[in-house]
Amino acid sequence: MRTLLIAVAAAVALALTAGCGADPPPAPQPGAPAGSSVPAPVTGPQPPGPGPMGRGPMRTAPPGPGGCGITSGWTTGPREAGAMAPEALYLVRAGRHGCFDRLVFDVNGPEEAGYALRYTDVVAAEGSGEPVPVAGGAALEIVVRAPALGYDSSGHAPGSLLATVGDRLYTTDQLQDWTTLREVRFAGSFEGQSTFAAGVRERLPFRVFTVLDDSYRRVVVDVAH
């Protein structure tokens, strides 16, 4: 009997020792599927990638003054050439360029047309001398030595007038986004020459020249930005 009790006690002790030495099974990781010890992958919306070719919208920078070459031939002083053209000055056009704003005066004939340009406090109308004020920080007086359409004796487009004194050929609304030009007004035509008042941002350098284009003479005035 005693021998049997000793054997039972030894067996119980051996079982307790084995149970204390075994490691517990690993606990599931947070987010893992049930019955698995492997962490679940992290998923979610991905950040947006770059646009096509990895670039944003293309932007074109305006040309700077350093690349315009506005040196020789440009001035803020008076410029003059004396030839008188007999044909009518029939059209005034304005254009925008990278480094300057341009006015073109079209004369209906190939003969050379003179000019006289200067900055002044106010441009005076031909004949009457009445002031023709313009918007802007400075007034550029432009005299083209050709009679304006309707003031000439050539019979070109009889009954038509280029403009009457004081008319605005280009208004501040039309030129509101322009860099230099602010307003252009007609100051009359008298004794074979025509005068215009060009309002500009300030007394900026200008140049003037003439070109012959398909039997028409053009007087070109560029005013720098």
matplotlib code that plots the C-alpha trace (Angstrom):
import matplotlib.pyplot as plt

x = [0.0, 2.8, 4.6, 1.5, 1.1, 4.7, 4.3, 1.2, 2.9, 5.9, 3.7, 1.8, 5.0, 6.4, 3.2, 3.3, 7.0, 6.3, 3.3, 5.3, 8.1, 6.0, 5.8, 2.3, 1.1, 1.7, -1.1, -2.6, -1.3, -3.8, -5.5, -4.5, -7.2, -8.7, -6.6, -3.5, -0.4, 0.7, -0.1, -2.6, -1.3, -2.1, -4.2, -5.8, -6.1, -2.8, -1.7, -2.2, 0.8, 2.2, 0.4, 1.4, 5.2, 5.4, 4.8, 2.4, 0.9, 3.4, 3.8, 5.6, 7.4, 7.3, 10.5, 12.6, 14.0, 17.6, 17.0, 15.2, 18.2, 16.6, 19.8, 21.1, 18.4, 16.0, 15.6, 13.3, 14.5, 12.8, 13.1, 12.4, 12.5, 11.4, 9.9, 6.3, 4.1, 1.3, -0.9, -3.4, -2.7, -5.7, -5.2, -3.7, -3.0, -1.7, 0.1, 1.7, 5.2, 7.4, 9.5, 7.4, 4.0, 3.7, 1.7, 1.7, 0.5, -0.4, 0.0, -1.6, 1.5, 5.2, 6.7, 8.8, 6.8, 8.5, 7.7, 8.3, 8.1, 8.6, 7.4, 5.3, 3.1, 0.0, -0.4, -2.0, -4.5, -3.4, -4.7, -6.6, -3.9, -6.5, -5.1, -5.8, -5.1, -4.5, -4.5, -1.1, 1.9, 3.3, 2.1, 4.0, 3.2, 3.4, 3.4, 3.2, 4.0, 1.1, -2.5, -5.0, -7.7, -10.4, -8.0, -6.0, -6.5, -5.8, -9.5, -8.7, -12.0, -14.0, -16.4, -14.4, -12.5, -9.7, -11.1, -12.1, -10.1, -10.2, -11.4, -10.1, -8.6, -7.7, -9.3, -8.2, -10.6, -9.1, -5.6, -6.2, -4.0, -1.2, 2.2, 2.9, 0.1, -2.8, -4.7, -4.4, -6.2, -6.3, -5.2, -6.0, -4.5, -3.3, -1.1, -0.2, 0.6, -1.3, -0.8, -1.6, -1.5, -0.3, -0.7, 1.9, 2.8, 5.8, 8.5, 9.9, 12.4, 11.0, 12.1, 10.6, 11.2, 9.5, 9.1, 7.8, 5.4, 3.6, 3.6, 2.3, 4.5, 4.3, 5.5, 6.3, 6.6, 7.7, 7.6, 9.5, 8.0]
y = [0.0, 2.3, 1.5, 2.4, 5.8, 6.7, 5.8, 8.0, 10.9, 10.7, 10.6, 13.7, 15.6, 14.7, 16.0, 19.3, 19.9, 19.3, 21.7, 24.5, 24.3, 24.6, 28.0, 29.3, 29.7, 33.1, 35.6, 36.9, 40.2, 43.2, 43.3, 39.7, 37.4, 35.1, 31.9, 33.6, 35.0, 36.9, 40.7, 41.8, 44.1, 47.8, 49.1, 52.5, 55.2, 56.1, 59.8, 61.1, 60.8, 63.5, 64.7, 63.7, 63.6, 64.7, 68.4, 71.1, 73.7, 75.3, 79.1, 81.5, 84.4, 87.8, 88.9, 91.1, 94.5, 93.2, 91.2, 93.9, 95.7, 99.1, 101.2, 102.6, 104.3, 104.8, 108.2, 110.3, 113.4, 114.9, 113.2, 114.8, 114.1, 116.7, 115.0, 115.9, 113.2, 114.3, 111.3, 110.8, 109.3, 106.9, 104.5, 104.3, 100.9, 99.8, 96.6, 94.9, 93.4, 91.8, 94.9, 97.8, 99.0, 100.1, 102.7, 102.5, 105.3, 104.2, 106.7, 105.9, 106.3, 105.4, 108.8, 109.3, 110.8, 112.9, 113.1, 115.0, 113.5, 114.9, 114.6, 117.5, 118.5, 118.7, 118.3, 121.2, 120.8, 121.8, 125.2, 126.1, 125.4, 123.9, 121.3, 117.7, 115.9, 112.2, 109.6, 108.4, 109.8, 111.5, 112.8, 112.0, 114.4, 112.6, 114.6, 112.7, 114.9, 113.8, 115.1, 113.0, 111.3, 113.9, 116.8, 116.0, 117.1, 113.7, 112.6, 109.4, 108.0, 111.3, 112.0, 109.9, 111.3, 109.7, 111.4, 114.8, 116.8, 115.3, 111.9, 108.9, 106.4, 104.1, 104.5, 103.6, 100.7, 99.3, 99.7, 98.8, 95.7, 97.2, 97.9, 101.4, 102.9, 104.5, 106.5, 107.8, 111.0, 112.8, 116.5, 117.6, 118.0, 121.3, 122.5, 119.0, 117.4, 115.5, 115.5, 112.8, 112.7, 109.4, 109.0, 106.6, 105.3, 107.6, 109.3, 106.0, 105.7, 105.5, 105.0, 106.1, 104.9, 104.5, 101.5, 101.1, 98.1, 97.3, 100.9, 102.2, 104.3, 103.4, 105.6, 103.3, 104.5, 102.1, 103.1, 100.9, 99.0]
z = [0.0, 1.0, -2.2, -4.3, -2.6, -3.3, -7.0, -7.3, -5.7, -8.0, -11.1, -9.9, -9.3, -12.7, -14.4, -12.5, -13.5, -17.2, -17.2, -15.6, -18.2, -21.4, -23.2, -23.8, -27.4, -28.9, -28.7, -32.0, -33.1, -33.2, -36.6, -37.5, -38.9, -36.3, -35.7, -37.2, -35.6, -38.8, -38.7, -41.3, -44.1, -43.6, -46.5, -47.3, -49.9, -51.6, -52.0, -55.5, -57.8, -60.1, -63.2, -66.7, -67.0, -63.4, -64.4, -63.4, -65.8, -68.1, -67.6, -69.9, -68.2, -69.9, -71.4, -69.1, -70.0, -70.1, -73.3, -75.3, -76.6, -76.1, -76.3, -79.5, -81.6, -78.7, -77.0, -74.9, -76.8, -79.9, -83.3, -86.6, -90.4, -92.9, -96.0, -96.8, -98.3, -100.6, -100.1, -97.3, -94.0, -93.9, -91.0, -87.5, -86.0, -82.6, -81.6, -78.6, -78.7, -76.1, -75.3, -76.7, -77.8, -81.4, -83.4, -87.2, -89.4, -92.9, -95.8, -99.2, -101.4, -101.7, -101.1, -98.0, -95.1, -92.4, -88.8, -85.6, -82.1, -78.6, -75.1, -73.9, -71.0, -73.3, -77.1, -78.9, -81.7, -85.2, -86.2, -83.0, -80.5, -78.1, -75.6, -76.4, -73.0, -72.8, -70.0, -68.6, -66.9, -70.1, -73.4, -76.6, -79.5, -82.9, -86.1, -89.3, -92.3, -94.5, -94.6, -92.8, -94.9, -95.6, -95.1, -98.3, -101.9, -103.5, -103.7, -101.8, -100.5, -100.9, -98.1, -95.6, -92.6, -90.6, -87.5, -86.2, -83.7, -80.2, -81.3, -79.4, -81.8, -78.9, -75.5, -72.0, -72.0, -75.1, -73.7, -70.1, -70.1, -72.2, -70.7, -72.1, -74.2, -72.4, -75.0, -78.5, -79.7, -83.0, -82.7, -86.2, -89.7, -91.1, -93.9, -95.0, -91.6, -89.0, -85.2, -82.6, -78.9, -77.4, -73.7, -72.2, -68.8, -68.3, -70.4, -71.8, -74.6, -78.2, -81.7, -85.0, -88.6, -91.9, -94.2, -97.7, -97.9, -101.2, -102.4, -99.0, -96.7, -93.0, -90.2, -87.2, -83.6, -80.9, -77.2, -74.8, -71.9]

ax = plt.figure().add_subplot(projection="3d")
ax.plot(x, y, z, "-o")
ax.set_aspect("equal")
plt.show()
